[in-house]
């Protein structure tokens, strides 16, 4: 069975590229820009990994991470944040994420981080 990855971003171009790259590597991928229904989407899709944009229109990502980590069905699912703001004074450890990748990122780096989180 293919490992499932749920990708949340408000940039359709990023969603399309990440979906294509992960699908090529034989992952089942669901992309969405719906941050308000991410838990309901995840309960149906049952991802093995979340990849979340750090800055979403309308919602704080730390809130989404905590919802995932506190949900009984999702709490053990790794969460990777994608951020353009790694150089700023942001405390990512307080967001309950398992890993972070800086935007812009290369596909090789993305695959390495995904494999570390999902296949270990």
C-alpha positions in Angstrom: 0.0 0.0 0.0 1.3 3.5 -0.9 2.2 5.9 1.9 -0.2 8.8 2.0 0.8 12.4 2.2 -1.5 15.4 2.8 -0.1 18.7 1.6 -1.7 22.0 2.7 -0.6 25.2 1.0 -2.4 28.3 -0.2 -0.1 28.5 -3.3 -1.5 26.3 -6.1 1.8 26.3 -8.0 3.6 24.8 -4.9 0.8 22.3 -4.5 1.1 21.2 -8.1 4.9 20.8 -8.0 4.9 19.0 -4.7 2.1 16.7 -5.8 3.8 15.8 -9.0 7.2 15.1 -7.3 5.7 13.0 -4.5 3.4 11.1 -6.9 6.4 10.3 -9.1 8.1 8.8 -6.0 5.1 6.5 -5.6 3.4 8.3 -2.7 -0.4 8.8 -2.7 -0.8 12.5 -2.4 -3.8 14.7 -1.5 -3.4 18.5 -1.9 -5.6 21.1 -0.4 -5.7 24.8 0.4 -8.5 24.3 2.8 -7.0 25.0 6.2 -10.3 25.2 8.0 -11.3 21.6 7.2 -7.9 20.0 7.4 -8.8 17.7 10.3 -11.9 16.4 8.6 -10.0 15.9 5.4 -7.3 14.0 7.3 -9.8 11.8 9.1 -11.0 10.6 5.7 -7.6 10.4 3.9 -5.6 9.1 6.9 -2.2 10.5 5.9 1.1 9.0 6.9 2.6 12.5 6.8 1.4 16.2 6.7 3.3 18.8 4.8 2.0 22.3 5.8 2.8 25.7 4.6 4.0 27.9 7.6 2.2 31.0 6.5 -1.4 30.4 5.4 -4.0 32.9 4.6 -6.5 33.2 7.5 -5.0 30.6 9.9 -2.0 30.2 12.1 0.0 27.0 11.3 0.9 26.4 14.9 -2.9 26.1 15.6 -3.2 23.5 12.8 -0.1 21.5 14.1 -1.5 21.4 17.6 -4.9 20.3 16.3 -3.2 17.4 14.4 -1.0 16.4 17.4 -3.9 16.5 19.9 -6.3 14.5 17.7 -6.5 10.9 18.8 -6.5 9.5 15.2 -3.7 11.8 14.0 -1.5 12.4 17.0 1.3 10.1 15.8 1.3 11.4 12.2 4.5 13.4 11.5 4.1 17.0 10.4 6.6 18.9 8.3 6.4 22.7 8.0 7.5 24.5 4.8 8.7 28.0 5.6 10.3 31.0 3.9 11.0 32.5 7.4 13.6 30.1 8.9 16.1 33.0 9.3 13.8 35.0 11.5 13.3 34.5 15.2 10.5 32.0 15.0 10.3 29.2 17.6 9.3 26.3 15.4 9.8 23.8 18.2 6.7 25.3 19.9 4.6 24.5 16.9 4.6 20.7 17.5 6.1 19.9 14.1 8.5 17.1 13.4 10.6 18.7 10.8 10.9 21.9 8.8 12.0 22.6 5.2 13.0 26.1 4.0 11.4 27.6 0.9 12.5 27.5 -1.7 13.5 23.9 -1.4 14.9 21.4 -3.9 13.1 18.2 -4.7 16.0 16.1 -3.5 15.9 17.8 -0.1 12.1 17.4 0.1 12.4 13.7 -0.7 15.1 13.1 1.9 13.0 14.8 4.6 9.8 13.0 3.5 11.6 9.6 3.5 13.1 10.3 7.0 9.7 11.0 8.4 7.6 8.5 6.7 9.8 5.5 6.1 11.7 5.3 9.4 
